Structures are given as C-alpha cells and as structure tokens.
Amino acid sequence: MPRPPKPRWCQGLPAQEVFKPAGVPLGRLERVVLQLDELEALRLCDLLNLSQEEAGVRMGVSRGTVQRLLSAARAKVADALLHGKAIVITQGDHVRIHHPGRHRFRGPRP
C-alpha cells in the first residue's frame, strides 16, 4: 500500500481555471487536466527560473517530485497547444494554498 502524498504548497489558484483555443466552444474541445501542483512547478522552475531543488523547498516536496511534476506538466501543456485542446486547472486533494503572512515556508527564504 503506497503512502499518502505529502501536502504540496502552491501560491494560489490562477485567475483563470480554463484556457482554450479562441473561437471554439469549450463543449466541443477535448480537455487536458493540469493539477495545481504541476502548474506551481512550472511557475517556479520555468517562470521564476528556480532550480528544482529550490522549487522543492518552496513546495515542501523532494527534487524528484518536482522533476516528475514538471515532466507531466510540460507534456500536458505541449499536448494541449499542439492538438488544440483546452487546459483545465484543478486543485487536487493534496495541494495546500499558501496565503501570504499566514504560512511560513520551511527551509531557506527565497
């Protein structure tokens, strides 16, 4: 029996939960589900240019977990962009939202 997943700290929900190609109704599109922790790994490593180790510290997970999240997220985003699918962002049960001033990350400060 696998152990339960560790909570993964994320900055918060994005302003939009769905991204889709213009001009096509959402009901006619295939969907790719991007978990919030996958999006957070993309944000930290690709947008903020942090190392996977630094991203792991911020999210409260190992570098290997960040690597798996990045790999899954990049594949999903590429699939959606190349095949004209909608990207739907969901939170998931093991994600914890970071509220500034209410939670302090463990480990070194950014």
C-alpha positions as CSV (number, residue, x, y, z in Angstrom):
1,M,0.0,0.0,0.0
2,P,1.6,3.3,-1.1
3,R,2.0,6.1,1.5
4,P,-0.3,9.1,1.2
5,P,1.1,12.1,-0.8
6,K,2.7,14.9,1.1
7,P,0.9,18.2,1.1
8,R,2.3,20.4,-1.7
9,W,2.3,24.2,-1.1
10,C,1.2,26.3,-4.0
11,Q,1.0,30.1,-4.3
12,G,-2.7,30.1,-5.2
13,L,-5.3,29.5,-7.8
14,P,-4.7,31.2,-11.1
15,A,-7.1,34.0,-12.2
16,Q,-8.5,31.6,-14.9
17,E,-9.2,27.9,-14.4
18,V,-9.6,27.2,-18.1
19,F,-7.5,28.1,-21.2
20,K,-8.8,27.2,-24.6
21,P,-8.3,27.9,-28.3
22,A,-10.1,31.1,-29.4
23,G,-13.3,30.7,-31.4
24,V,-14.2,27.1,-30.3
25,P,-16.8,26.5,-27.7
26,L,-15.4,24.6,-24.6
27,G,-18.0,21.9,-25.0
28,R,-16.5,20.9,-28.4
29,L,-12.9,20.6,-27.2
30,E,-11.0,17.8,-25.7
31,R,-9.6,18.7,-22.3
32,V,-6.3,18.3,-20.6
33,V,-6.4,18.4,-16.8
34,L,-3.4,20.2,-15.3
35,Q,-3.1,19.8,-11.5
36,L,-2.3,23.0,-9.5
37,D,0.9,21.4,-8.1
38,E,2.1,20.8,-11.7
39,L,1.3,24.4,-12.6
40,E,3.2,25.6,-9.5
41,A,6.3,23.5,-10.5
42,L,6.1,25.2,-14.0
43,R,5.8,28.6,-12.4
44,L,8.7,28.2,-10.0
45,C,11.1,26.5,-12.4
46,D,10.2,28.0,-15.8
47,L,8.8,31.4,-14.9
48,L,10.9,32.3,-11.8
49,N,13.9,30.3,-13.1
50,L,14.4,28.5,-9.7
51,S,16.3,25.2,-9.6
52,Q,14.2,22.0,-9.0
53,E,15.8,21.8,-5.5
54,E,14.7,25.4,-4.7
55,A,11.2,24.7,-6.0
56,G,11.1,21.6,-3.9
57,V,11.9,23.6,-0.8
58,R,9.2,26.1,-1.6
59,M,6.6,23.4,-2.3
60,G,7.6,21.2,0.6
61,V,8.5,18.2,-1.6
62,S,11.6,16.5,-2.9
63,R,13.5,17.5,-6.0
64,G,12.4,14.2,-7.6
65,T,8.8,15.1,-7.0
66,V,9.3,18.5,-8.7
67,Q,11.0,16.7,-11.6
68,R,8.0,14.4,-12.1
69,L,5.6,17.3,-11.8
70,L,7.5,19.3,-14.4
71,S,7.7,16.4,-16.8
72,A,3.9,15.8,-16.5
73,A,3.0,19.5,-16.8
74,R,5.2,20.1,-19.8
75,A,3.8,17.1,-21.6
76,K,0.2,18.2,-20.9
77,V,0.8,21.8,-22.0
78,A,2.5,20.7,-25.2
79,D,-0.3,18.3,-25.9
80,A,-2.9,21.0,-25.5
81,L,-1.1,23.5,-27.6
82,L,-0.2,21.2,-30.4
83,H,-3.6,19.5,-30.6
84,G,-5.9,22.4,-29.9
85,K,-7.2,21.1,-26.5
86,A,-8.5,23.1,-23.5
87,I,-6.3,23.2,-20.4
88,V,-8.4,22.8,-17.2
89,I,-6.6,23.6,-13.9
90,T,-7.8,21.7,-10.8
91,Q,-6.5,21.9,-7.2
92,G,-6.4,18.3,-6.1
93,D,-6.7,16.9,-2.5
94,H,-3.0,17.1,-1.5
95,V,-2.4,20.7,-2.5
96,R,-2.3,23.4,0.2
97,I,-2.6,27.1,-0.8
98,H,0.0,29.5,0.5
99,H,-1.6,32.6,2.0
100,P,1.0,35.4,2.4
101,G,1.6,36.2,6.1
102,R,-0.3,33.1,7.3
103,H,2.2,30.3,6.4
104,R,5.9,30.4,6.5
105,F,7.8,28.0,4.2
106,R,10.2,25.6,5.9
107,G,13.8,25.9,4.7
108,P,15.7,28.9,3.4
109,R,13.8,32.0,2.5
110,P,13.5,32.8,-1.2
